Amino acid sequence: MDILAFLIPVSLFLGGLGLAAFVWSVKTRQFDDPQGDAERILRTDYDEHPRED
């Protein structure tokens, strides 16, 4: 039972960290173009070979 005193705060901290990362990504408009992503997957003019830099 002593391990729960350690695991519960750690899990709450990690969950809060994940929630903060999600809120940050929404506020910085990381998910701003869902329609473009939906159409990009259906395009036929894609390049099968990667660019050589």
C-alpha positions as CSV (number, residue, x, y, z in Angstrom):
1,M,0.0,0.0,0.0
2,D,3.0,2.3,0.4
3,I,3.6,2.2,-3.3
4,L,0.2,3.8,-4.0
5,A,1.4,6.9,-2.1
6,F,4.1,7.2,-4.8
7,L,2.2,6.0,-7.9
8,I,-1.0,8.1,-7.6
9,P,0.8,11.5,-7.5
10,V,3.1,10.3,-10.4
11,S,0.2,9.3,-12.5
12,L,-1.7,12.5,-11.8
13,F,1.4,14.5,-12.7
14,L,1.9,12.6,-16.0
15,G,-1.8,13.0,-16.8
16,G,-1.6,16.7,-16.2
17,L,1.5,17.0,-18.3
18,G,-0.3,15.2,-21.2
19,L,-3.3,17.5,-20.8
20,A,-1.1,20.6,-20.7
21,A,0.7,19.4,-23.9
22,F,-2.7,18.9,-25.6
23,V,-4.0,22.3,-24.6
24,W,-0.7,23.9,-25.8
25,S,-1.0,22.2,-29.2
26,V,-4.6,23.4,-29.6
27,K,-3.8,26.9,-28.6
28,T,-0.8,27.1,-31.1
29,R,-3.1,25.8,-33.9
30,Q,-1.4,22.5,-34.5
31,F,-4.7,21.0,-35.6
32,D,-5.7,23.9,-37.8
33,D,-6.2,22.2,-41.2
34,P,-8.2,19.0,-40.8
35,Q,-9.9,19.4,-44.2
36,G,-6.5,19.7,-46.0
37,D,-5.3,16.5,-44.4
38,A,-8.5,14.7,-45.4
39,E,-8.1,15.7,-49.0
40,R,-4.3,15.1,-49.1
41,I,-4.6,11.4,-48.5
42,L,-6.9,11.0,-51.5
43,R,-4.5,12.7,-54.0
44,T,-3.0,10.7,-56.8
45,D,-0.1,13.0,-57.7
46,Y,2.2,12.0,-54.8
47,D,5.9,11.3,-55.2
48,E,6.9,7.7,-54.3
49,H,10.6,8.6,-54.1
50,P,12.0,10.9,-51.4
51,R,14.0,13.9,-52.2
52,E,17.8,13.6,-52.1
53,D,19.3,16.5,-50.2
